[in-house]
Amino acid sequence: MAVAATSETGARPSRAGRRVAAPAWVGTVPFLAYVAIFLLLPTGIVVVDSLKNPNGAWAFSNVTELGNPLVRGYFIGSFKLCLLSSVSGAVLGAILAYAIASGNPDGVVRRLYLAGSGVLAQFGGITLAFAFLVLLGPVGLLFHASWYYNFPWGIGLIYTYFQVPLMVLVFLPAIDGVKVQWREASENLGASAWQYWRYVGGPLLMPAFLGGALLLFANALSAFATIQAWESQIAYIVPQQIATALSSEVGLSNVNVADLLALGMVVMVAIVMAGYALLQRRAARWLR
Amino acid sequence: MAAIAALGETPAAASASHPSGMQARRRRRLNLFRYVVFTVFGLFFLLPLLAMARFSLEGAKLGTWSLTAWREITSFQSDGVPPLASSIEITLELAVITCVIVLALLVPTMIWIRLRVQWLARTMEVLCLLPLTIPAIVLVVGLGPIYNRIQHYSVSSLMLFWIYVILALPYAYRALAAGLSAIDVTTLSEAARSLGASWFTVIVRVIAPNMREAILNALLLTWALVLGEFTIAYLLLYNNLQEELFSISRNTPNAGVIFSTSFAALMFAFVLLLILSFVGRRRGRG
């Protein structure tokens, strides 16, 4: 009977117990309650405010602001930067994670890279932008890269600096879970290394890889201090415009514009997540 | 129970010890690949840090060396600014509290959802990623009223942990999800349940130990996040390590100080994480 209770379908088990069986979802209540208070409530406040004018009356006409070509430009800029840095970060991070995972699990290299990744994944802001400026900016110590101030590429490189370690940390457990028997089995059946990765290893790791890439995308989307320190004069991406709207002294209505831009970002991630869910469903289809 | 725990072990180490025949050639190729990768990425990660360190040691004249920027970190405490030590202490306390709550919230919930309420899985993933999509600068706007309420009860900087838990969710969730997907949760729990284990035992003593690598990664990410958090502490007028370093660098005319302070903060976090990784391993083995 106990085995039946863990069946994958999630159907309510018939328990022969003294206690009255509570529905299974009750176990998630502490988590959901916490998230509701500290995440959904503030988000709700922001969403509601984005649809109001400064006097507190409803103003759905705010939404038309999103159709403004200038505003659309910020969203396109954000999308480009996030796509570039998440794809490069995910691919490079996966390669590095594989190199780490194939070594001694108690080795020094692994420890150093893990601890370093933990620190660097959260490293950003003014100091990171300045470190790159000192290294390879127009008057840098090592290079004088002319493309340093080029929009998607220069800042994309800086973003990659914190995206790769993040990918390593979230992808490493998945690679650790790849069993060596799978490789041996495919070799016994005469598969080449390429065939192994194409038909066995790759598909197995794909869901975790896509999940990591999605995390990197969202991570790049909300990063603000780094790009602001890289180039504070020109706004390229949405968060910069949000900060401008929040601090602008030209018109009071701008606070609502900031809320609205944030809403636009949530919508953008929702669209990306929908695409991710489709890919994920395809990728995870035969894993069950 | 030991046999069950062994199910989820990665056998990579066992195979690495006796390579033979075709495997030996592959291992050589693999090692070459690893050395190249580690060197390239090592350079990529180290060069900007070295540039930063070099700049923090810049003397008054370009191209000279000096320790002024480093001395100012310690010497700045006399001017009525709360000492650096207290902000380090509060940040470490914050990091511990946040880690404990993140793990206590996420690990059981994720295992439970995986085992019993799979229809909530997608919802949970969306909820956990949501904090990343809302820029901190906007989240603070929405948090204002909630923190007003909290400050009625306590004005301590420790109260920042409420929101840090939320900030850490996406990172911790992804790390844990990757670890959870690598083990056969259903088989483990069915085996444990049929041996008479309670759900608590299944989660805490069977599944959680099998994903200790993932738990350690989640811990590392959360820990580093708290040590590096600046925006929210600054905007909500709380005092933590980054905020303290920022005010030191802002209150001195020496441009090098911002580099010496942030380099010091990075090294501090790095050493702590390294220690943590050793502690995590040892506990896992015991």
Interface residues (C-beta under 8 A of the other chain):
Chain A: A2 V3 A5 T6 E8 G10 A24 W25 G27 T28 P30 F31 L32 Y34 V35 I37 F38 L39 L40 L41 P42 T43 G44 I45 V46 D49 L92 I95 L96 A99 A101 S102 G103 N104 P105 D106 V109 R111 L112 Y113 L114 A115 G116 S117 G118 V119 L120 A121 Q122 F123 G124 G125 I126 T127 L128 F130 A131 F132 V134 L135 G140 L141 L142 Y161 V164 P165 L166 L169 V170 F171 L172 P173 A174 D176 G177 V178 K179 V180 Q181 E187 A193 P207 A208 G211 G212 L214 L215 A218 N219 L221 S222 F224 A225 P239 I242 A243 L246 A258 D259 A262 M265 V266 M268 V269 M273 A277
Chain B: T10 P11 A12 A13 A14 S15 A16 M22 R26 L30 F33 R34 V37 F38 F41 F44 F45 L47 P48 L49 A51 M52 R54 F55 L105 L106 P108 T109 W112 I113 L115 R116 V117 Q118 W119 L120 R122 M124 V126 L127 L129 L130 P131 L132 T133 I134 P135 A136 I137 V138 L139 V141 G142 L143 P145 I146 W162 I163 V165 I166 L169 P170 Y171 R174 A175 A177 A178 G179 S181 A182 I183 T186 S189 E190 R193 S194 G196 M211 E213 A214 N217 L220 L221 W223 A224 L225 L227 G228 F230 T231 I258 F259 S262 L266 A269 F270 L273 L274 L276 S277 F278 R281
